[in-house]
Amino acid sequence: MQSERSHRKDEHVFLAEKTFQQTATAGFDQIRFCHDPLPETAVAEVGVKPDLFGWRWPFFINAMTGGSAQTGQLNAKLGRIARATGLALASGSQTVALAEPALASTFTTLRESDPDGFLLANIGASHGVDAATAAVSMLQANALEVHLNAVQETVMPEGERDFHWAAQLAAIVAVSPVPVIAKEVGFGMTREGLAKLQALGVRYVDIGGRGGTNFAQVENLRRPARDFAYLQDFGQTTCESLLEATAVDGLTVLATGGVRSPLDILKALRLGASAVGIAGQVLHWLVQEGEDAAIAHLQAWQDQLALLMAMLGARDLTALRQVPIVLGPALTHYAEARGLTI
């Protein structure tokens, strides 16, 4: 018989796909590259390799699932997709497997399907060093995401009600043998929050902005009264969060949330991200079109990155950050209201 935790994993995948929007609201429509009619660049001259973890690509497949028979099958496919494309891949939260060891195989299939790939383990911030060590060991992971999901837990019917997480996070960062990424799950980050993370010793953050998979909406759909609908627009968008991150020096920033095209990836990189995570879009391709189609879509994105950068006159990601941009009124107003330097 399936446990409550395992059943919840199936619900999350079903509802994430049910609520998927092809047009996201992460703020990328508020960023325009300025066109140079003489880019003086060739595709053959362009390099897209980021200065991060030795990755080949400036985007990766971010955390999605695991913890049930169905999601274990999805993880096996995601592992094969990552192997075929050479993309780094993050696991969904492994908390359920730590509580129910019989479910570990629904996560270890990631490593079995991608034996030489770069895998990120995933644990909630309410857990301590032992759980983090077990999560990394389970996947022979190259890095660890510690997810920060206070809004999701608030709306989740069976969610955590104690958000004292700083001490555990600091302890994990202090002893982890692999890089630790503090990751929001879709509600963004502010400069104040980023500064607090940095003070705990965190060096890597995924700002996980609003605009993609909305876990306030997902969890509210699991509530009988659906009485938290008012939190659906809570938090900072991906682009607002990236602007916030420019006010904090010394952090390596990753960006996830509502990425729907290679141009969105370049916009996030232009705003300061070192790499960009995609999750909901990959799940949508996988569920609706299948594994081979998802691989083809991702390979097309990889090809298009170099094309777009050549079009913009950027030979590498450092040059990309010098390409002029214009921010739309909503993003400009946000930056002014928050006192952020554009």
Secondary structure, DSSP 8 states (H G I E B T S, - for coil): ---HHHHHHHHHHHHHHHT--SS--SSGGGEEE---S-----GGG-----SSTT-SSSEEE-----SSHHHHHHHHHHHHHHHHHT--EE----HHHHHSGGGTHHHHHHHHHSTTS-EEEEEETTS-HHHHHHHHHHHT-SEEEEEE-HHHHHHSTT-------HHHHHHHHHH-SS-EEEEESSS---HHHHHHHHHTT--EEE---BTSS-HHHHHHHTSSS-TTGGGTT-S-BHHHHHHHHTTSTT-EEEEES---SHHHHHHHHHTT-SEEEE-HHHHHHHHHH-HHHHHHHHHHHHHHHHHHHHHHT-SSHHHHTTS-EEE-HHHHHHHHHTT---
